Amino acid sequence: MTSRFVDLSHTIEHGLITYRGLPAPVICDYLSREESRKFYAPGTEFQIGKIEMVTNTGTYLDCPFHRYADGKDMAAIELEALVDLEAVVIRAEPSTPAIGVEHFRDRDLRNRAVLVLTGWDRHWRTDAYFGGHPFLTEEAARYLQSCGVKLVGIDSHNIDDTRGNARPVHSTLLGAEILIVEHLCNLGALPDEGFTFTALPPKFSGIGTFPVRAMAKLR
């Protein structure tokens, strides 16, 4: 039986604004194909790219170091926490921004990646994306912690309510070493369950967030 893959990541492009107030990535040539011809045999050319960006860019993973100085950074996260996680989709699409614990009850969540579908990715690359976005309540985060989930993802601008300065969902989940993936997309293409989720960043030391190529593998 052949597996089918669904890409759940936004494309990162030069000038992309992921989070208002943070700089956009600069994507350019370090060595252009034209310049490379000086160093290689005739007919041989290469491009070497250069990227300058903050780590909160595109679809990205939060690990404990993002919130806690003594938490695990990207290099310390085990592959088992990132690859082929049994997963479920929670179809929230709330009438109000707050997504409460009622959306998660009566689902088998233990040891799974919980992906929260809000439909907010439809606003990606528009001004509407940054304001009034759906978020999880602190009660919902504590419930997910009590269920023993492995990872929580959302297709919204932030998993927390950004209208204030507190970040109880990040604090609760990352404090329990439950990873977070924000700015997902295409969750509507997934079934409620019966698939695995992967969100794999490079193995960087000393950082707590980084873009991932998030995907689902349908069986």
HELIX and SHEET records of a PDB file:
HELIX    1   1 ARG A   33  SER A   36  1                                   4    
HELIX    2   2 PRO A   64  HIS A   66  5                                   3    
HELIX    3   3 MET A   74  ALA A   76  5                                   3    
HELIX    4   4 LEU A   79  ALA A   81  5                                   3    
HELIX    5   5 VAL A  101  HIS A  103  5                                   3    
HELIX    6   6 TRP A  120  HIS A  123  5                                   4    
HELIX    7   7 ASP A  127  PHE A  130  5                                   4    
HELIX    8   8 GLU A  138  CYS A  147  1                                  10    
HELIX    9   9 PRO A  168  GLY A  175  1                                   8    
HELIX   10  10 LEU A  187  ALA A  189  5                                   3    
SHEET    1   A 9 ARG A   4  ASP A   7  0                                        
SHEET    2   A 9 ARG A 213  LEU A 218 -1                                        
SHEET    3   A 9 PHE A 195  LEU A 200 -1                                        
SHEET    4   A 9 LEU A  85  ARG A  91 -1                                        
SHEET    5   A 9 ALA A 113  LEU A 117  1                                        
SHEET    6   A 9 LEU A 151  ILE A 154  1                                        
SHEET    7   A 9 LEU A 179  GLU A 182  1                                        
SHEET    8   A 9 TYR A  60  ASP A  62 -1                                        
SHEET    9   A 9 THR A 209  PRO A 211 -1                                        
SHEET    1   B 2 VAL A  26  LEU A  31  0                                        
SHEET    2   B 2 ILE A  48  GLU A  52 -1                                        
SHEET    1   C 2 ALA A  98  ILE A  99  0                                        
SHEET    2   C 2 PHE A 135  LEU A 136  1                                        
END                                                                             
